[in-house]
Amino acid sequence: MTEVTLKVEGMSCNHCVQSVERSVGELAGVDDVKVNLADGKVAVKFDEAKVTRAQIEEVIDDQGYTVV
């Protein structure tokens, strides 16, 4: 398993947290997703054989947030 913490801009409420956690968590190979709203960070544990960091970032972008 690989673990990354992504800095994400645009999240401002609990709906944002739920949206990101749900959409990233639905990706095959993602084991765990935790959003820290106060820090603007998303911690993801995933299997690189099934999903890439770029795919995770794309899903976050598709939700309307920006990975920086």
N, CA, C and O atoms as a Maestro MAE file, in Angstrom:
{
 s_m_m2io_version
 :::
 2.0.0
}

f_m_ct {
 s_m_title
 :::
 protein
 m_atom[272] {
  # First column is atom index #
  i_m_mmod_type
  r_m_x_coord
  r_m_y_coord
  r_m_z_coord
  i_m_residue_number
  s_m_chain_name
  s_m_pdb_residue_name
  s_m_pdb_atom_name
  i_m_atomic_number
  :::
  1 25 0.837 -1.184 0.000 1 A "MET " " N  " 7
  2 3 0.000 0.000 0.000 1 A "MET " " CA " 6
  3 2 0.882 1.247 0.000 1 A "MET " " C  " 6
  4 15 1.936 1.296 0.635 1 A "MET " " O  " 8
  5 25 0.418 2.234 -0.724 2 A "THR " " N  " 7
  6 3 1.077 3.528 -0.784 2 A "THR " " CA " 6
  7 2 0.200 4.535 -0.052 2 A "THR " " C  " 6
  8 15 -1.027 4.484 -0.138 2 A "THR " " O  " 8
  9 25 0.839 5.448 0.665 3 A "GLU " " N  " 7
  10 3 0.102 6.507 1.349 3 A "GLU " " CA " 6
  11 2 0.612 7.854 0.870 3 A "GLU " " C  " 6
  12 15 1.820 8.087 0.836 3 A "GLU " " O  " 8
  13 25 -0.312 8.751 0.495 4 A "VAL " " N  " 7
  14 3 0.048 10.108 0.110 4 A "VAL " " CA " 6
  15 2 -0.886 11.084 0.819 4 A "VAL " " C  " 6
  16 15 -2.025 10.761 1.155 4 A "VAL " " O  " 8
  17 25 -0.364 12.283 1.032 5 A "THR " " N  " 7
  18 3 -1.187 13.365 1.557 5 A "THR " " CA " 6
  19 2 -1.164 14.477 0.530 5 A "THR " " C  " 6
  20 15 -0.105 15.013 0.201 5 A "THR " " O  " 8
  21 25 -2.333 14.818 0.027 6 A "LEU " " N  " 7
  22 3 -2.465 15.824 -1.022 6 A "LEU " " CA " 6
  23 2 -2.989 17.124 -0.428 6 A "LEU " " C  " 6
  24 15 -3.893 17.115 0.408 6 A "LEU " " O  " 8
  25 25 -2.418 18.234 -0.861 7 A "LYS " " N  " 7
  26 3 -2.920 19.561 -0.484 7 A "LYS " " CA " 6
  27 2 -4.020 19.893 -1.483 7 A "LYS " " C  " 6
  28 15 -3.795 19.873 -2.693 7 A "LYS " " O  " 8
  29 25 -5.215 20.199 -0.971 8 A "VAL " " N  " 7
  30 3 -6.374 20.441 -1.831 8 A "VAL " " CA " 6
  31 2 -6.995 21.791 -1.469 8 A "VAL " " C  " 6
  32 15 -7.279 22.063 -0.302 8 A "VAL " " O  " 8
  33 25 -7.198 22.623 -2.476 9 A "GLU " " N  " 7
  34 3 -7.828 23.922 -2.281 9 A "GLU " " CA " 6
  35 2 -9.295 23.864 -2.701 9 A "GLU " " C  " 6
  36 15 -9.673 23.123 -3.609 9 A "GLU " " O  " 8
  37 25 -10.112 24.668 -2.015 10 A "GLY " " N  " 7
  38 3 -11.518 24.797 -2.397 10 A "GLY " " CA " 6
  39 2 -12.480 24.085 -1.469 10 A "GLY " " C  " 6
  40 15 -13.692 24.273 -1.579 10 A "GLY " " O  " 8
  41 25 -11.965 23.268 -0.551 11 A "MET " " N  " 7
  42 3 -12.850 22.581 0.394 11 A "MET " " CA " 6
  43 2 -13.161 23.534 1.550 11 A "MET " " C  " 6
  44 15 -12.253 24.110 2.149 11 A "MET " " O  " 8
  45 25 -14.457 23.693 1.857 12 A "SER " " N  " 7
  46 3 -14.809 24.665 2.888 12 A "SER " " CA " 6
  47 2 -15.859 24.185 3.890 12 A "SER " " C  " 6
  48 15 -16.173 24.894 4.846 12 A "SER " " O  " 8
  49 25 -16.403 22.985 3.678 13 A "CYS " " N  " 7
  50 3 -17.486 22.539 4.558 13 A "CYS " " CA " 6
  51 2 -17.534 21.013 4.623 13 A "CYS " " C  " 6
  52 15 -16.782 20.320 3.938 13 A "CYS " " O  " 8
  53 25 -18.439 20.509 5.464 14 A "ASN " " N  " 7
  54 3 -18.568 19.059 5.603 14 A "ASN " " CA " 6
  55 2 -19.046 18.395 4.320 14 A "ASN " " C  " 6
  56 15 -18.706 17.241 4.060 14 A "ASN " " O  " 8
  57 25 -19.826 19.103 3.520 15 A "HIS " " N  " 7
  58 3 -20.246 18.547 2.235 15 A "HIS " " CA " 6
  59 2 -19.026 18.299 1.353 15 A "HIS " " C  " 6
  60 15 -18.958 17.286 0.656 15 A "HIS " " O  " 8
  61 25 -18.074 19.212 1.381 16 A "CYS " " N  " 7
  62 3 -16.831 19.051 0.614 16 A "CYS " " CA " 6
  63 2 -16.096 17.786 1.068 16 A "CYS " " C  " 6
  64 15 -15.627 16.996 0.249 16 A "CYS " " O  " 8
  65 25 -16.008 17.618 2.366 17 A "VAL " " N  " 7
  66 3 -15.334 16.448 2.935 17 A "VAL " " CA " 6
  67 2 -16.012 15.168 2.446 17 A "VAL " " C  " 6
  68 15 -15.344 14.249 1.973 17 A "VAL " " O  " 8
  69 25 -17.329 15.113 2.561 18 A "GLN " " N  " 7
  70 3 -18.071 13.919 2.146 18 A "GLN " " CA " 6
  71 2 -17.915 13.654 0.658 18 A "GLN " " C  " 6
  72 15 -17.775 12.503 0.244 18 A "GLN " " O  " 8
  73 25 -17.938 14.700 -0.143 19 A "SER " " N  " 7
  74 3 -17.816 14.570 -1.590 19 A "SER " " CA " 6
  75 2 -16.471 13.971 -1.979 19 A "SER " " C  " 6
  76 15 -16.405 13.053 -2.795 19 A "SER " " O  " 8
  77 25 -15.410 14.490 -1.396 20 A "VAL " " N  " 7
  78 3 -14.064 13.997 -1.714 20 A "VAL " " CA " 6
  79 2 -13.880 12.579 -1.186 20 A "VAL " " C  " 6
  80 15 -13.398 11.709 -1.911 20 A "VAL " " O  " 8
  81 25 -14.254 12.337 0.054 21 A "GLU " " N  " 7
  82 3 -14.073 10.998 0.623 21 A "GLU " " CA " 6
  83 2 -14.866 9.949 -0.151 21 A "GLU " " C  " 6
  84 15 -14.375 8.844 -0.383 21 A "GLU " " O  " 8
  85 25 -16.091 10.293 -0.551 22 A "ARG " " N  " 7
  86 3 -16.926 9.333 -1.292 22 A "ARG " " CA " 6
  87 2 -16.346 9.056 -2.674 22 A "ARG " " C  " 6
  88 15 -16.201 7.899 -3.067 22 A "ARG " " O  " 8
  89 25 -16.013 10.115 -3.416 23 A "SER " " N  " 7
  90 3 -15.567 9.927 -4.801 23 A "SER " " CA " 6
  91 2 -14.209 9.227 -4.867 23 A "SER " " C  " 6
  92 15 -14.007 8.353 -5.710 23 A "SER " " O  " 8
  93 25 -13.294 9.596 -4.003 24 A "VAL " " N  " 7
  94 3 -11.981 8.937 -4.004 24 A "VAL " " CA " 6
  95 2 -12.123 7.513 -3.474 24 A "VAL " " C  " 6
  96 15 -11.501 6.587 -3.994 24 A "VAL " " O  " 8
  97 25 -12.939 7.342 -2.445 25 A "GLY " " N  " 7
  98 3 -13.126 6.020 -1.852 25 A "GLY " " CA " 6
  99 2 -13.755 5.005 -2.790 25 A "GLY " " C  " 6
  100 15 -13.598 3.801 -2.590 25 A "GLY " " O  " 8
  101 25 -14.468 5.474 -3.814 26 A "GLU " " N  " 7
  102 3 -15.100 4.564 -4.778 26 A "GLU " " CA " 6
  103 2 -14.112 4.017 -5.810 26 A "GLU " " C  " 6
  104 15 -14.432 3.069 -6.527 26 A "GLU " " O  " 8
  105 25 -12.920 4.601 -5.890 27 A "LEU " " N  " 7
  106 3 -11.931 4.113 -6.856 27 A "LEU " " CA " 6
  107 2 -11.425 2.738 -6.444 27 A "LEU " " C  " 6
  108 15 -11.133 2.499 -5.272 27 A "LEU " " O  " 8
  109 25 -11.323 1.830 -7.421 28 A "ALA " " N  " 7
  110 3 -10.757 0.508 -7.153 28 A "ALA " " CA " 6
  111 2 -9.309 0.672 -6.714 28 A "ALA " " C  " 6
  112 15 -8.534 1.377 -7.360 28 A "ALA " " O  " 8
  113 25 -8.948 0.023 -5.618 29 A "GLY " " N  " 7
  114 3 -7.576 0.089 -5.136 29 A "GLY " " CA " 6
  115 2 -7.364 1.077 -4.003 29 A "GLY " " C  " 6
  116 15 -6.312 1.072 -3.363 29 A "GLY " " O  " 8
  117 25 -8.364 1.934 -3.746 30 A "VAL " " N  " 7
  118 3 -8.253 2.875 -2.631 30 A "VAL " " CA " 6
  119 2 -8.723 2.174 -1.360 30 A "VAL " " C  " 6
  120 15 -9.847 1.676 -1.288 30 A "VAL " " O  " 8
  121 25 -7.853 2.146 -0.369 31 A "ASP " " N  " 7
  122 3 -8.140 1.449 0.880 31 A "ASP " " CA " 6
  123 2 -8.710 2.385 1.946 31 A "ASP " " C  " 6
  124 15 -9.560 1.980 2.740 31 A "ASP " " O  " 8
  125 25 -8.237 3.653 1.964 32 A "ASP " " N  " 7
  126 3 -8.679 4.575 2.997 32 A "ASP " " CA " 6
  127 2 -8.518 6.010 2.515 32 A "ASP " " C  " 6
  128 15 -7.556 6.330 1.817 32 A "ASP " " O  " 8
  129 25 -9.459 6.874 2.888 33 A "VAL " " N  " 7
  130 3 -9.415 8.301 2.543 33 A "VAL " " CA " 6
  131 2 -9.818 9.090 3.775 33 A "VAL " " C  " 6
  132 15 -10.859 8.826 4.377 33 A "VAL " " O  " 8
  133 25 -8.997 10.051 4.146 34 A "LYS " " N  " 7
  134 3 -9.322 10.923 5.270 34 A "LYS " " CA " 6
  135 2 -9.069 12.361 4.858 34 A "LYS " " C  " 6
  136 15 -7.969 12.701 4.422 34 A "LYS " " O  " 8
  137 25 -10.079 13.205 4.993 35 A "VAL " " N  " 7
  138 3 -9.946 14.623 4.680 35 A "VAL " " CA " 6
  139 2 -9.774 15.408 5.978 35 A "VAL " " C  " 6
  140 15 -10.543 15.232 6.923 35 A "VAL " " O  " 8
  141 25 -8.763 16.274 6.018 36 A "ASN " " N  " 7
  142 3 -8.576 17.203 7.127 36 A "ASN " " CA " 6
  143 2 -8.961 18.569 6.598 36 A "ASN " " C  " 6
  144 15 -8.159 19.238 5.947 36 A "ASN " " O  " 8
  145 25 -10.184 18.984 6.876 37 A "LEU " " N  " 7
  146 3 -10.726 20.224 6.341 37 A "LEU " " CA " 6
  147 2 -9.932 21.440 6.820 37 A "LEU " " C  " 6
  148 15 -9.669 22.350 6.034 37 A "LEU " " O  " 8
  149 25 -9.552 21.465 8.091 38 A "ALA " " N  " 7
  150 3 -8.834 22.611 8.654 38 A "ALA " " CA " 6
  151 2 -7.487 22.838 7.958 38 A "ALA " " C  " 6
  152 15 -7.075 23.979 7.744 38 A "ALA " " O  " 8
  153 25 -6.811 21.744 7.609 39 A "ASP " " N  " 7
  154 3 -5.499 21.840 6.958 39 A "ASP " " CA " 6
  155 2 -5.591 21.835 5.436 39 A "ASP " " C  " 6
  156 15 -4.607 22.126 4.755 39 A "ASP " " O  " 8
  157 25 -6.772 21.505 4.895 40 A "GLY " " N  " 7
  158 3 -6.918 21.410 3.448 40 A "GLY " " CA " 6
  159 2 -6.122 20.262 2.859 40 A "GLY " " C  " 6
  160 15 -5.541 20.381 1.780 40 A "GLY " " O  " 8
  161 25 -6.100 19.134 3.589 41 A "LYS " " N  " 7
  162 3 -5.317 17.984 3.142 41 A "LYS " " CA " 6
  163 2 -6.186 16.735 3.036 41 A "LYS " " C  " 6
  164 15 -7.152 16.552 3.776 41 A "LYS " " O  " 8
  165 25 -5.802 15.885 2.085 42 A "VAL " " N  " 7
  166 3 -6.483 14.612 1.885 42 A "VAL " " CA " 6
  167 2 -5.433 13.508 1.955 42 A "VAL " " C  " 6
  168 15 -4.510 13.469 1.141 42 A "VAL " " O  " 8
  169 25 -5.576 12.620 2.921 43 A "ALA " " N  " 7
  170 3 -4.669 11.478 3.059 43 A "ALA " " CA " 6
  171 2 -5.328 10.269 2.413 43 A "ALA " " C  " 6
  172 15 -6.477 9.936 2.707 43 A "ALA " " O  " 8
  173 25 -4.579 9.616 1.525 44 A "VAL " " N  " 7
  174 3 -5.126 8.473 0.790 44 A "VAL " " CA " 6
  175 2 -4.166 7.294 0.897 44 A "VAL " " C  " 6
  176 15 -2.961 7.440 0.687 44 A "VAL " " O  " 8
  177 25 -4.710 6.128 1.225 45 A "LYS " " N  " 7
  178 3 -3.947 4.876 1.214 45 A "LYS " " CA " 6
  179 2 -4.487 4.055 0.053 45 A "LYS " " C  " 6
  180 15 -5.686 3.784 -0.020 45 A "LYS " " O  " 8
  181 25 -3.589 3.656 -0.866 46 A "PHE " " N  " 7
  182 3 -4.056 2.973 -2.070 46 A "PHE " " CA " 6
  183 2 -3.035 1.980 -2.601 46 A "PHE " " C  " 6
  184 15 -1.859 2.011 -2.240 46 A "PHE " " O  " 8
  185 25 -3.517 1.100 -3.467 47 A "ASP " " N  " 7
  186 3 -2.700 0.078 -4.125 47 A "ASP " " CA " 6
  187 2 -2.310 0.604 -5.505 47 A "ASP " " C  " 6
  188 15 -3.160 0.754 -6.383 47 A "ASP " " O  " 8
  189 25 -1.013 0.883 -5.688 48 A "GLU " " N  " 7
  190 3 -0.542 1.441 -6.963 48 A "GLU " " CA " 6
  191 2 -0.726 0.498 -8.149 48 A "GLU " " C  " 6
  192 15 -0.656 0.930 -9.300 48 A "GLU " " O  " 8
  193 25 -0.956 -0.765 -7.880 49 A "ALA " " N  " 7
  194 3 -1.200 -1.718 -8.961 49 A "ALA " " CA " 6
  195 2 -2.609 -1.554 -9.534 49 A "ALA " " C  " 6
  196 15 -2.891 -2.016 -10.640 49 A "ALA " " O  " 8
  197 25 -3.495 -0.894 -8.776 50 A "LYS " " N  " 7
  198 3 -4.886 -0.755 -9.197 50 A "LYS " " CA " 6
  199 2 -5.289 0.667 -9.538 50 A "LYS " " C  " 6
  200 15 -6.189 0.871 -10.353 50 A "LYS " " O  " 8
  201 25 -4.636 1.667 -8.926 51 A "VAL " " N  " 7
  202 3 -5.004 3.066 -9.152 51 A "VAL " " CA " 6
  203 2 -3.751 3.929 -8.989 51 A "VAL " " C  " 6
  204 15 -2.882 3.632 -8.169 51 A "VAL " " O  " 8
  205 25 -3.672 4.985 -9.770 52 A "THR " " N  " 7
  206 3 -2.504 5.865 -9.701 52 A "THR " " CA " 6
  207 2 -2.832 7.148 -8.937 52 A "THR " " C  " 6
  208 15 -3.994 7.508 -8.750 52 A "THR " " O  " 8
  209 25 -1.783 7.811 -8.511 53 A "ARG " " N  " 7
  210 3 -1.975 9.110 -7.846 53 A "ARG " " CA " 6
  211 2 -2.662 10.084 -8.800 53 A "ARG " " C  " 6
  212 15 -3.518 10.863 -8.381 53 A "ARG " " O  " 8
  213 25 -2.294 10.045 -10.074 54 A "ALA " " N  " 7
  214 3 -2.896 10.940 -11.067 54 A "ALA " " CA " 6
  215 2 -4.401 10.699 -11.174 54 A "ALA " " C  " 6
  216 15 -5.164 11.655 -11.314 54 A "ALA " " O  " 8
  217 25 -4.837 9.450 -11.110 55 A "GLN " " N  " 7
  218 3 -6.268 9.148 -11.168 55 A "GLN " " CA " 6
  219 2 -6.989 9.692 -9.939 55 A "GLN " " C  " 6
  220 15 -8.107 10.196 -10.045 55 A "GLN " " O  " 8
  221 25 -6.360 9.592 -8.787 56 A "ILE " " N  " 7
  222 3 -6.943 10.123 -7.555 56 A "ILE " " CA " 6
  223 2 -7.078 11.635 -7.665 56 A "ILE " " C  " 6
  224 15 -8.120 12.196 -7.330 56 A "ILE " " O  " 8
  225 25 -6.022 12.292 -8.134 57 A "GLU " " N  " 7
  226 3 -6.052 13.750 -8.286 57 A "GLU " " CA " 6
  227 2 -7.124 14.180 -9.287 57 A "GLU " " C  " 6
  228 15 -7.783 15.202 -9.097 57 A "GLU " " O  " 8
  229 25 -7.294 13.401 -10.346 58 A "GLU " " N  " 7
  230 3 -8.311 13.720 -11.359 58 A "GLU " " CA " 6
  231 2 -9.717 13.657 -10.766 58 A "GLU " " C  " 6
  232 15 -10.552 14.511 -11.064 58 A "GLU " " O  " 8
  233 25 -9.984 12.659 -9.936 59 A "VAL " " N  " 7
  234 3 -11.298 12.526 -9.310 59 A "VAL " " CA " 6
  235 2 -11.566 13.722 -8.385 59 A "VAL " " C  " 6
  236 15 -12.681 14.240 -8.341 59 A "VAL " " O  " 8
  237 25 -10.543 14.152 -7.654 60 A "ILE " " N  " 7
  238 3 -10.697 15.320 -6.777 60 A "ILE " " CA " 6
  239 2 -10.971 16.562 -7.624 60 A "ILE " " C  " 6
  240 15 -11.850 17.360 -7.298 60 A "ILE " " O  " 8
  241 25 -10.222 16.720 -8.701 61 A "ASP " " N  " 7
  242 3 -10.452 17.855 -9.617 61 A "ASP " " CA " 6
  243 2 -11.864 17.824 -10.187 61 A "ASP " " C  " 6
  244 15 -12.511 18.863 -10.314 61 A "ASP " " O  " 8
  245 25 -12.343 16.619 -10.532 62 A "ASP " " N  " 7
  246 3 -13.686 16.476 -11.098 62 A "ASP " " CA " 6
  247 2 -14.774 16.905 -10.108 62 A "ASP " " C  " 6
  248 15 -15.877 17.267 -10.519 62 A "ASP " " O  " 8
  249 25 -14.468 16.866 -8.813 63 A "GLN " " N  " 7
  250 3 -15.421 17.289 -7.787 63 A "GLN " " CA " 6
  251 2 -15.420 18.808 -7.618 63 A "GLN " " C  " 6
  252 15 -16.231 19.352 -6.869 63 A "GLN " " O  " 8
  253 25 -14.505 19.492 -8.318 64 A "GLY " " N  " 7
  254 3 -14.473 20.951 -8.260 64 A "GLY " " CA " 6
  255 2 -13.404 21.524 -7.350 64 A "GLY " " C  " 6
  256 15 -13.410 22.720 -7.060 64 A "GLY " " O  " 8
  257 25 -12.490 20.684 -6.900 65 A "TYR " " N  " 7
  258 3 -11.424 21.138 -6.014 65 A "TYR " " CA " 6
  259 2 -10.091 21.065 -6.760 65 A "TYR " " C  " 6
  260 15 -9.987 20.403 -7.793 65 A "TYR " " O  " 8
  261 25 -9.076 21.747 -6.231 66 A "THR " " N  " 7
  262 3 -7.793 21.813 -6.903 66 A "THR " " CA " 6
  263 2 -6.703 21.197 -6.051 66 A "THR " " C  " 6
  264 15 -6.478 21.612 -4.915 66 A "THR " " O  " 8
  265 25 -6.021 20.191 -6.613 67 A "VAL " " N  " 7
  266 3 -4.868 19.600 -5.944 67 A "VAL " " CA " 6
  267 2 -3.660 20.474 -6.281 67 A "VAL " " C  " 6
  268 15 -3.371 20.727 -7.451 67 A "VAL " " O  " 8
  269 25 -2.962 20.927 -5.248 68 A "VAL " " N  " 7
  270 3 -1.804 21.795 -5.463 68 A "VAL " " CA " 6
  271 2 -0.518 21.130 -5.032 68 A "VAL " " C  " 6
  272 15 0.554 21.726 -5.146 68 A "VAL " " O  " 8
  :::
 }
 m_bond[271] {
  # First column is bond index #
  i_m_from
  i_m_to
  i_m_order
  :::
  1 1 2 1
  2 2 3 1
  3 3 4 2
  4 3 5 1
  5 5 6 1
  6 6 7 1
  7 7 8 2
  8 7 9 1
  9 9 10 1
  10 10 11 1
  11 11 12 2
  12 11 13 1
  13 13 14 1
  14 14 15 1
  15 15 16 2
  16 15 17 1
  17 17 18 1
  18 18 19 1
  19 19 20 2
  20 19 21 1
  21 21 22 1
  22 22 23 1
  23 23 24 2
  24 23 25 1
  25 25 26 1
  26 26 27 1
  27 27 28 2
  28 27 29 1
  29 29 30 1
  30 30 31 1
  31 31 32 2
  32 31 33 1
  33 33 34 1
  34 34 35 1
  35 35 36 2
  36 35 37 1
  37 37 38 1
  38 38 39 1
  39 39 40 2
  40 39 41 1
  41 41 42 1
  42 42 43 1
  43 43 44 2
  44 43 45 1
  45 45 46 1
  46 46 47 1
  47 47 48 2
  48 47 49 1
  49 49 50 1
  50 50 51 1
  51 51 52 2
  52 51 53 1
  53 53 54 1
  54 54 55 1
  55 55 56 2
  56 55 57 1
  57 57 58 1
  58 58 59 1
  59 59 60 2
  60 59 61 1
  61 61 62 1
  62 62 63 1
  63 63 64 2
  64 63 65 1
  65 65 66 1
  66 66 67 1
  67 67 68 2
  68 67 69 1
  69 69 70 1
  70 70 71 1
  71 71 72 2
  72 71 73 1
  73 73 74 1
  74 74 75 1
  75 75 76 2
  76 75 77 1
  77 77 78 1
  78 78 79 1
  79 79 80 2
  80 79 81 1
  81 81 82 1
  82 82 83 1
  83 83 84 2
  84 83 85 1
  85 85 86 1
  86 86 87 1
  87 87 88 2
  88 87 89 1
  89 89 90 1
  90 90 91 1
  91 91 92 2
  92 91 93 1
  93 93 94 1
  94 94 95 1
  95 95 96 2
  96 95 97 1
  97 97 98 1
  98 98 99 1
  99 99 100 2
  100 99 101 1
  101 101 102 1
  102 102 103 1
  103 103 104 2
  104 103 105 1
  105 105 106 1
  106 106 107 1
  107 107 108 2
  108 107 109 1
  109 109 110 1
  110 110 111 1
  111 111 112 2
  112 111 113 1
  113 113 114 1
  114 114 115 1
  115 115 116 2
  116 115 117 1
  117 117 118 1
  118 118 119 1
  119 119 120 2
  120 119 121 1
  121 121 122 1
  122 122 123 1
  123 123 124 2
  124 123 125 1
  125 125 126 1
  126 126 127 1
  127 127 128 2
  128 127 129 1
  129 129 130 1
  130 130 131 1
  131 131 132 2
  132 131 133 1
  133 133 134 1
  134 134 135 1
  135 135 136 2
  136 135 137 1
  137 137 138 1
  138 138 139 1
  139 139 140 2
  140 139 141 1
  141 141 142 1
  142 142 143 1
  143 143 144 2
  144 143 145 1
  145 145 146 1
  146 146 147 1
  147 147 148 2
  148 147 149 1
  149 149 150 1
  150 150 151 1
  151 151 152 2
  152 151 153 1
  153 153 154 1
  154 154 155 1
  155 155 156 2
  156 155 157 1
  157 157 158 1
  158 158 159 1
  159 159 160 2
  160 159 161 1
  161 161 162 1
  162 162 163 1
  163 163 164 2
  164 163 165 1
  165 165 166 1
  166 166 167 1
  167 167 168 2
  168 167 169 1
  169 169 170 1
  170 170 171 1
  171 171 172 2
  172 171 173 1
  173 173 174 1
  174 174 175 1
  175 175 176 2
  176 175 177 1
  177 177 178 1
  178 178 179 1
  179 179 180 2
  180 179 181 1
  181 181 182 1
  182 182 183 1
  183 183 184 2
  184 183 185 1
  185 185 186 1
  186 186 187 1
  187 187 188 2
  188 187 189 1
  189 189 190 1
  190 190 191 1
  191 191 192 2
  192 191 193 1
  193 193 194 1
  194 194 195 1
  195 195 196 2
  196 195 197 1
  197 197 198 1
  198 198 199 1
  199 199 200 2
  200 199 201 1
  201 201 202 1
  202 202 203 1
  203 203 204 2
  204 203 205 1
  205 205 206 1
  206 206 207 1
  207 207 208 2
  208 207 209 1
  209 209 210 1
  210 210 211 1
  211 211 212 2
  212 211 213 1
  213 213 214 1
  214 214 215 1
  215 215 216 2
  216 215 217 1
  217 217 218 1
  218 218 219 1
  219 219 220 2
  220 219 221 1
  221 221 222 1
  222 222 223 1
  223 223 224 2
  224 223 225 1
  225 225 226 1
  226 226 227 1
  227 227 228 2
  228 227 229 1
  229 229 230 1
  230 230 231 1
  231 231 232 2
  232 231 233 1
  233 233 234 1
  234 234 235 1
  235 235 236 2
  236 235 237 1
  237 237 238 1
  238 238 239 1
  239 239 240 2
  240 239 241 1
  241 241 242 1
  242 242 243 1
  243 243 244 2
  244 243 245 1
  245 245 246 1
  246 246 247 1
  247 247 248 2
  248 247 249 1
  249 249 250 1
  250 250 251 1
  251 251 252 2
  252 251 253 1
  253 253 254 1
  254 254 255 1
  255 255 256 2
  256 255 257 1
  257 257 258 1
  258 258 259 1
  259 259 260 2
  260 259 261 1
  261 261 262 1
  262 262 263 1
  263 263 264 2
  264 263 265 1
  265 265 266 1
  266 266 267 1
  267 267 268 2
  268 267 269 1
  269 269 270 1
  270 270 271 1
  271 271 272 2
  :::
 }
}
